[in-house]
């Protein structure tokens, strides 16, 4: 009998040997998002389908694996509304997946921020091969100068989005995409947004929502 655990006894059970690295890799298979993206783990050797952009998946310590509906909504919105050569602000960048997507779509420059310092470090490492086209920092949109971005994308929770909406409007010149919230919170985010933006479109997937915001 285990001391301090009445009713429970130690039991020896032999388990088969498992290749945990292979098991982890098998759990992450490539998949398509929207019309243009092909998300594939860095170790995958599967060929990129024709007319698709290969976006590396880096499952790890930070948010942004690409599997969450909100991330997929943001990717779909980027491919539909981002214009070539625009400067993009990625708020709550996590792993940097949306920043990399914007660069693959032809963004001239990306500013990426996260209030989690570890996330900022990971995103900077993931995006280092883009050189001067990317600036990653630990902090919020409040650190960005007025009008610095043509296009902003924020995949964070509804409460934070409502609080940051005046700042998003201040720094965004043309279009913003906000997501990261379920359908039940969409009305509140929309009300906060329409004080500063027009709201011409919205996307939905599996109970999650993205709002497309335009400056008038």
Buried (B, 14 or more C-beta within 10 A) or exposed (E): EEEEEEEEEEEEEEEEEEEEEEEEBEEBEBEEBBEBBBBBBEEBEEEEEEEBBBBBBBBEEBBBBBEBBBBBBBBBBBBBBBEEEBBBBBBBBBBBBBBBBBBBBEBEBBBBBBBBEEBBBBBBBBBEEBEEBBBBBBEBBEEBEEEBBBBBBBBBBBEBBBEBBEBBBBBBBBBBBBBBBBEEBBEBBBEBBEEBBEBEBBBBBEEBBBBBBBEE
